[in-house]
Amino acid sequence: MKQSCIDFLMEQFGDRDVVDEIYGEFAASFPKLVGEAAQQARDADWEKLDRTAHAIKGNSMVVGFGEAADAAIALRRAAKLSDAAESARLIGELERLKGEL
C-alpha cells in the first residue's frame, strides 16, 4: 500500500521531497488517529468518533489510500448511528490497514 500511495502522490505533486513529507506525516498520524477512534468507540463518544473518522477519511484520501477512506466513511456512519458493534468492526479494519503503512 505504501508504494501505491507514494505513486499517487507523485502523480499529484511530482516532487519526491514533498511526497516524502506528506506521506511521512500521514504515516505518523494514521496510527494515532486510529487509536483515538478506538478509545472514543470504547467510551461511546460518538461525536468525537465521527470527527476522528472524518480526519482519517480526509487524510487517507489525500494520499490515495482508498480502502482506509472507505472504512472511515463507514465508521462515520456507524458513529452517527451509535452502532458500537459496527464501529468496533471498522476500527479493526483500520487497525489491519495500519499494518500496510
N, CA and C of each residue as an Amber inpcrd file, in Angstrom:
protein
   303
   0.8220000  -1.1980000   0.0000000   0.0000000   0.0000000   0.0000000
   0.8620000   1.2560000   0.0000000   1.9530000   1.2380000   0.7490000
   2.8070000   2.4210000   0.8240000   3.2260000   2.8790000  -0.5720000
   3.6660000   1.9360000  -1.4060000   4.1420000   2.3200000  -2.7280000
   3.0210000   2.9110000  -3.5780000   1.8220000   2.3620000  -3.4760000
   0.7230000   2.9130000  -4.2850000   0.3610000   4.3230000  -3.8180000
   0.4700000   4.5790000  -2.5170000   0.2220000   5.9370000  -2.0200000
   1.3100000   6.8940000  -2.5130000   2.5390000   6.4410000  -2.4770000
   3.6410000   7.2860000  -2.9540000   3.4880000   7.5590000  -4.4500000
   3.1170000   6.5420000  -5.2090000   2.8840000   6.7310000  -6.6430000
   1.7640000   7.7460000  -6.8780000   0.6830000   7.6130000  -6.0950000
  -0.4400000   8.5490000  -6.2100000   0.0260000   9.9790000  -5.9310000
   0.7850000  10.1460000  -4.8590000   1.2670000  11.4820000  -4.5050000
   2.2430000  12.0240000  -5.5480000   3.0730000  11.1620000  -6.1240000
   3.9990000  11.6150000  -7.1690000   3.2250000  12.1330000  -8.3760000
   2.1130000  11.4810000  -8.7010000   1.2780000  11.9610000  -9.8100000
   0.7200000  13.3430000  -9.4980000   0.4000000  13.5710000  -8.2250000
  -0.1980000  14.8510000  -7.8320000   0.8410000  15.9710000  -7.7370000
   2.0020000  15.6550000  -7.1700000   2.9720000  16.7000000  -6.8360000
   4.2570000  16.6430000  -7.6470000   4.6810000  15.4580000  -8.0660000
   5.8780000  15.3430000  -8.8910000   7.1830000  15.7140000  -8.2150000
   7.1760000  15.8640000  -6.9200000   8.3780000  16.2620000  -6.1890000
   8.5740000  15.2760000  -5.0420000   9.6380000  14.4980000  -5.0920000
   9.8450000  13.4400000  -4.1100000   9.9590000  13.9790000  -2.6900000
  10.5620000  15.1420000  -2.5080000  10.6790000  15.7050000  -1.1590000
   9.3030000  16.0330000  -0.5860000   8.4470000  16.6240000  -1.4070000
   7.0860000  16.9570000  -0.9750000   6.3210000  15.6750000  -0.6620000
   6.4430000  14.6980000  -1.5510000   5.7570000  13.4130000  -1.3630000
   6.2190000  12.7430000  -0.0730000   7.5100000  12.7120000   0.1660000
   8.0350000  12.0940000   1.3890000   7.5110000  12.8030000   2.6330000
   7.4150000  14.1130000   2.5740000   6.9050000  14.8720000   3.7200000
   5.4250000  14.5640000   3.9610000   4.6320000  14.5980000   2.9040000
   3.1970000  14.3440000   3.0450000   2.9540000  12.9140000   3.5290000
   3.6100000  11.9560000   2.8900000   3.3960000  10.5700000   3.2910000
   3.9040000  10.3240000   4.7140000   5.0260000  10.9200000   5.0500000
   5.5690000  10.7640000   6.3990000   4.6210000  11.2680000   7.4670000
   4.0230000  12.4250000   7.2120000   3.0550000  12.9700000   8.1610000
   1.8300000  12.0660000   8.2570000   1.3800000  11.5580000   7.1130000
   0.2350000  10.6470000   7.1170000   0.5590000   9.3820000   7.9080000
   1.6950000   8.7750000   7.6130000   2.0750000   7.5110000   8.2700000
   2.2500000   7.6950000   9.7760000   2.6460000   8.8770000  10.2120000
   2.7970000   9.1400000  11.6430000   1.4450000   9.3950000  12.3130000
   0.5330000  10.0470000  11.6130000  -0.7370000  10.4200000  12.2380000
  -1.7960000   9.3220000  12.1680000  -1.7400000   8.4710000  11.1480000
  -2.7790000   7.4580000  10.9570000  -2.9220000   6.5340000  12.1760000
  -1.8320000   5.9380000  12.6760000  -1.9760000   5.0640000  13.8520000
  -2.5310000   5.8020000  15.0710000  -2.1100000   7.0460000  15.2520000
  -2.5900000   7.8380000  16.3830000  -4.0960000   8.0670000  16.2640000
  -4.5590000   8.4260000  15.0790000  -5.9900000   8.6640000  14.8780000
  -6.8020000   7.3860000  15.0630000  -6.2850000   6.2760000  14.5740000
  -6.9910000   5.0020000  14.7480000  -7.0780000   4.6560000  16.2350000
  -6.0060000   4.8990000  16.9740000  -6.0220000   4.6740000  18.4240000
  -7.0410000   5.5650000  19.1270000  -7.1070000   6.8190000  18.7180000
  -8.0980000   7.7350000  19.2910000  -9.5090000   7.2480000  18.9810000
  -9.7290000   6.8020000  17.7530000 -11.0520000   6.3040000  17.3670000
 -11.4370000   5.0990000  18.2180000 -10.4970000   4.2110000  18.4410000
 -10.7810000   3.0270000  19.2540000 -11.2000000   3.4330000  20.6640000
 -10.4850000   4.3760000  21.2450000 -10.8330000   4.8350000  22.5940000
 -12.2000000   5.5200000  22.6010000 -12.4640000   6.3320000  21.6160000
 -13.7480000   7.0270000  21.5440000 -14.9020000   6.0370000  21.3940000
 -14.6860000   4.9800000  20.6300000 -15.7260000   3.9530000  20.4840000
 -15.9440000   3.2450000  21.8210000 -14.8490000   2.9080000  22.5260000
 -14.9940000   2.2650000  23.8370000 -15.7380000   3.1650000  24.8160000
 -15.5070000   4.4820000  24.6950000 -16.1640000   5.4530000  25.5710000
 -17.5700000   5.8280000  25.0930000 -17.9610000   5.2980000  23.9460000
 -19.2450000   5.6460000  23.3250000 -19.3610000   7.1600000  23.1260000
 -18.2460000   7.7920000  22.7630000 -18.2290000   9.2230000  22.4720000
 -18.4090000   9.3760000  20.9630000 -19.6410000   9.2770000  20.5440000
 -19.9640000   9.1820000  19.1170000 -19.6360000  10.4560000  18.3600000
 -19.7960000  11.6010000  18.9980000 -19.4840000  12.8720000  18.3210000
 -17.9850000  12.9750000  18.0260000 -17.1630000  12.6510000  19.0170000
 -15.7130000  12.6870000  18.7950000 -15.2980000  11.6220000  17.7900000
 -15.9210000  10.4460000  17.8740000 -15.5940000   9.3820000  16.9280000
 -15.9080000   9.8190000  15.5010000 -17.0190000  10.4980000  15.3180000
 -17.3740000  10.9980000  13.9860000 -16.3100000  11.9680000  13.4780000
 -15.8570000  12.8720000  14.3390000 -14.8300000  13.8410000  13.9310000
 -13.5050000  13.1480000  13.6150000 -13.1300000  12.1670000  14.4180000
 -11.8810000  11.4560000  14.1750000 -11.9640000  10.6480000  12.8860000
 -13.0930000   9.9880000  12.6690000 -13.2830000   9.2250000  11.4270000
 -13.2250000  10.1630000  10.2230000 -13.7560000  11.3670000  10.3840000
 -13.6930000  12.3640000   9.3110000 -12.2320000  12.7150000   9.0000000
 -11.4250000  12.8800000  10.0320000  -9.9970000  13.1880000   9.8270000
  -9.2850000  12.0170000   9.1490000  -9.5950000  10.8030000   9.5770000
  -8.9820000   9.6220000   8.9500000  -9.3610000   9.5680000   7.4800000
 -10.6210000   9.8220000   7.1880000 -11.1010000   9.8050000   5.8010000
 -10.3510000  10.8330000   4.9620000 -10.2980000  12.0540000   5.4290000
  -9.6480000  13.1150000   4.6680000  -8.1710000  12.8520000   4.4500000
  -7.4770000  12.4580000   5.5080000  -6.0500000  12.1820000   5.3910000
  -5.7950000  11.0380000   4.4280000  -6.6310000  10.0070000   4.5080000
  -6.4590000   8.8450000   3.6270000  -6.7040000   9.2130000   2.1690000
  -7.6800000  10.0720000   1.9370000  -7.9760000  10.4850000   0.5670000
  -6.8270000  11.3030000  -0.0220000  -6.1920000  12.1110000   0.8000000
  -5.0850000  12.9490000   0.3280000  -3.9610000  12.0950000  -0.2430000
  -3.6930000  10.9400000   0.3970000  -2.5810000  10.1050000  -0.0500000
  -3.0320000   8.9690000  -0.9650000  -4.3160000   8.9120000  -1.2810000
  -4.8080000   7.8870000  -2.1990000  -4.9930000   6.5210000  -1.5610000
  -5.2160000   6.4800000  -0.2560000  -5.4240000   5.2240000   0.4700000
  -6.9340000   4.9890000   0.5530000  -7.5070000   4.5910000  -0.5860000
  -8.9490000   4.4800000  -0.7230000  -9.6040000   3.4930000   0.2190000
  -8.9470000   2.3800000   0.4900000  -9.5290000   1.3640000   1.3730000
  -9.7270000   1.9310000   2.7860000  -8.7570000   2.6950000   3.2560000
  -8.8720000   3.3220000   4.5780000  -9.9350000   4.4170000   4.5570000
  -9.9850000   5.1780000   3.4790000 -11.0070000   6.2210000   3.3700000
 -12.4060000   5.6080000   3.3940000 -12.5900000   4.5000000   2.6800000
 -13.8960000   3.8320000   2.6650000 -14.2810000   3.3410000   4.0570000
 -13.3220000   2.7610000   4.7760000 -13.6030000   2.2810000   6.1370000
 -13.9500000   3.4570000   7.0510000 -13.2790000   4.5720000   6.8730000
 -13.5470000   5.7410000   7.7050000 -14.9180000   6.3390000   7.3920000
 -15.3160000   6.3230000   6.1360000 -16.6600000   6.8010000   5.7750000
 -17.7160000   5.9330000   6.4560000 -17.5090000   4.6240000   6.4090000
 -18.4450000   3.7040000   7.0680000 -18.4270000   3.9060000   8.5820000
 -17.2500000   4.2020000   9.1430000 -17.1460000   4.4540000  10.5790000
 -17.9130000   5.7150000  10.9610000 -17.8760000   6.7120000  10.1260000
 -18.6630000   7.9270000  10.4000000 -20.1440000   7.5810000  10.4720000
 -20.6010000   6.7510000   9.5320000 -21.9970000   6.3220000   9.5450000
 -22.3330000   5.5790000  10.8360000 -21.4560000   4.6540000  11.2180000
 -21.6780000   3.8710000  12.4390000 -21.7130000   4.7870000  13.6660000
 -20.8270000   5.7790000  13.7000000 -20.8100000   6.7130000  14.8320000
 -22.1080000   7.5110000  14.8910000 -22.5950000   7.9410000  13.7490000
 -23.8420000   8.7140000  13.7240000 -25.0280000   7.8780000  14.1970000
 -24.9250000   6.5600000  14.0250000 -25.9850000   5.6460000  14.4640000
 -25.7110000   5.0800000  15.8610000 -24.6080000   5.4980000  16.4720000
 -24.1950000   4.9770000  17.7840000 -24.1130000   3.4560000  17.7680000
 -23.5780000   2.9180000  16.6950000 -23.5020000   1.4730000  16.4960000
 -22.1430000   0.9640000  16.9900000 -22.1310000   0.4650000  18.2180000
 -20.8800000   0.0360000  18.8420000 -20.2640000  -1.1610000  18.1190000
 -21.0790000  -2.1270000  17.7490000 -20.5460000  -3.3320000  17.1060000
 -19.9220000  -3.0100000  15.7550000 -20.6150000  -2.2310000  14.9490000
 -20.0840000  -1.8690000  13.6270000 -18.8510000  -0.9770000  13.7730000
 -18.8750000  -0.0760000  14.7400000 -17.7040000   0.7770000  14.9760000
 -16.4910000  -0.0730000  15.3270000 -16.6780000  -1.0620000  16.1930000
 -15.5670000  -1.9360000  16.5850000 -15.0480000  -2.7200000  15.3800000
 -15.9490000  -3.1970000  14.5480000 -15.5380000  -3.9450000  13.3570000
 -14.7100000  -3.0650000  12.4290000 -15.1680000  -1.8510000  12.2040000
 -14.4790000  -0.9390000  11.2900000 -13.1390000  -0.4680000  11.8590000
 -13.0820000  -0.2710000  13.1490000 -11.8020000   0.0890000  13.7670000
 -10.8280000  -1.0700000  13.6210000 -11.3330000  -2.2920000  13.7380000
 -10.4960000  -3.4620000  13.4890000  -9.9460000  -3.4590000  12.0700000
 -10.7810000  -3.0690000  11.1220000 -10.3390000  -2.9660000   9.7230000
  -9.2640000  -1.8970000   9.5820000  -9.4470000  -0.7540000  10.2240000
  -8.4390000   0.3110000  10.1750000  -7.1430000  -0.1290000  10.8470000
  -7.2680000  -0.8960000  11.9300000  -6.0660000  -1.4400000  12.5830000
  -5.3050000  -2.3430000  11.6150000  -6.0370000  -3.1740000  10.8880000
  -5.4010000  -4.0590000   9.9040000  -4.7000000  -3.2350000   8.8290000
  -5.3790000  -2.2030000   8.3460000  -4.8150000  -1.3590000   7.2930000
  -3.5860000  -0.5930000   7.7800000  -3.5650000  -0.2990000   9.0550000
  -2.4200000   0.3930000   9.6460000  -1.1320000  -0.3930000   9.3930000
  -1.2550000  -1.7110000   9.3890000  -0.1040000  -2.5640000   9.1380000
   0.4470000  -2.4690000   7.7260000  -0.3140000  -1.8860000   6.8150000
   0.1360000  -1.7560000   5.4250000   0.9450000  -0.4960000   5.1770000
   1.0500000   0.3480000   6.1880000   1.8110000   1.5860000   6.0170000
   3.2670000   1.2510000   6.0430000
